[in-house]
Amino acid sequence: MHKWFGQFHVLKALNLEVTRGERIVICGPSGSGKSTFIRCLNHLEAHQRGRIAVDGIELNEDVKNIETVRREVGMVFQHFNLFPHLTVLENCVLAPIWVRKTPRRKAEAAAMKYLERVKIPEQAGKYPGQLSGGQQQRVAIARSLCMNPKIMLFDEPTSALDPEMIKEVLDTMIELAESGMTMLCVTHEMGFAKTVADRVIFMDAGEIVEQAPPSEFFSNPREPRTRQFLEQILDH
């Protein structure tokens, strides 16, 4: 798969197959194309060449295909993207009611179940602005789960958080990973990668430079660029 922004070739011949239930962590320096790559997987960004298929459905300009994939692929962003004028519960039930046509009572029951799962059911009646960053990100995860997705994409979900809030979000993600959810996560949290990843992918300059299971990736990286990145990030 290839992607350009104007003349800039941002993603170069990416080739990746993810199996059901697999947990992938994508890391790499800033500007390496990680977020753009993950945004292509539910057509928030359109790719120009190559093929993306999600659970057998090809992502192209067909609006119906895009909508079908987005119903099955949850995404959690760096900056929460909650609606500030809606309560936590209203944020969680909006998509199931409008997209999946779920009756409100059923949608609210499911939302409460997922808010309990991310350990903040008591915040259901509050507005996002009344919550900490860590709580808002857990609401964002619950909101994605309310659509009952087959796949979850995380785009640097802890990078906007204060250090003490990072753990609560990572704990939620670890629990989700342990439930068997297919996950692709862009993150610099290498402890998380060691804990949950089946495979760690290192990207640089729009290419997949190296991929391996965590044990191999961290102890014996093959590529000089990977070694240099790990030395920088693991020193901090």
C-alpha positions, -999 to +999 in steps of 0.1 A: +000+000+000+012+035-009+001+069+001+012+104-009+004+139+005+009+159-027+045+151-038+054+136-005+055+098-005+044+092+031+038+055+030+060+033+008+050-002-002+036-013+032+028-050+033+011-064+064-012-092+072-030-093+106-048-124+118-079-124+139-071-119+176-036-107+169-021-077+189+002-055+169+022-026+184+035-001+158+064+021+169+089+044+153+102+080+153+079+110+149+070+115+112+076+079+102+040+075+089+026+054+118-005+075+124-012+079+087-009+042+083-034+034+110-058+061+097-058+044+063-071+012+079-106+027+083-103+052+055-099+084+076-070+088+051-073+074+015-045+054+001-035+059-036-021+026-045-023-010-033-051-028-016-065-027+020-090-054+029-106-057+064-123-090+072-127-096+035-141-062+026-120-040+003-114-004+014-118+017-017-139+047-027-171+027-023-190+045+004-209+014+014-177-006+019-162+023+040-193+024+062-193-014+067-156-014+077-160+015+101-189-003+118-165-031+126-133-011+134-132+010+166-106+038+169-092+056+199-074+088+192-047+108+209-071+136+219-102+117+230-125+133+204-155+132+228-185+155+223-181+181+250-218+190+251-229+154+257-226+134+289-204+103+291-234+081+286-247+101+257-213+100+240-213+062+243-248+055+230-248+080+200-232+057+174-250+024+184-284+043+182-277+061+150-255+037+131-265+003+144-302+013+151-299-001+186-329+008+208-319+034+234-325+013+265-304-015+251-277+009+240-276+025+275-274-010+292-244-019+269-228+015+275-230+010+313-215-025+309-185-010+290-181+019+314-179-007+342-153-026+322-131+005+320-138+012+356-157+045+354-195+037+356-199+064+382-190+091+356-219+083+333-238+114+340-208+138+338-196+158+309-161+152+294-148+185+307-155+173+343-132+143+339-094+139+340-075+131+308-071+095+318-109+092+325-117+108+292-095+084+273-112+054+291-146+069+280-132+070+244-123+033+247-157+024+261-174+044+234-156+024+207-165-009+225-201+001+224-201-005+187-190-041+194-160-038+169-140-068+156-109-047+155-096-018+177-071+008+164-052+030+189-034+061+177-009+071+205-037+069+231-015+079+260+007+106+244-016+135+255-019+123+291+000+132+323+024+104+334+002+094+364-028+089+340-010+067+315-011+036+337-049+036+341-054+038+303-027+011+296-043-012+322-076-008+304-059-017+271-041-047+286-074-060+299-089-055+264-060-073+248-063-102+272-100-106+261-088-116+226-096-084+207-077-078+175-057-047+181-033-024+163-017+002+185+006+031+176+025+038+209+059+046+224+049+026+256+074-002+252+064-018+285+029-022+270+044-037+238+064-062+259+033-071+279+006-075+252+020-075+217+022-106+195+043-086+171+061-053+172+065-033+140+091-006+136+084+020+110+107+047+097+104+071+067+072+056+056+084+020+055+081-011+077+118-016+087+114-046+110+088-067+126+092-095+152+077-109+184+086-087+214+112-111+229+131-110+196+124-073+188+138-060+221+166-084+227+179-089+192+168-062+167+183-069+132+183-035+116+206-007+127+177+018+125+157-003+149+187-006+173+192+032+172+155+039+179+154+014+208+186+028+224+171+063+223+136+054+236+147+028+262+172+052+278+145+076+288 
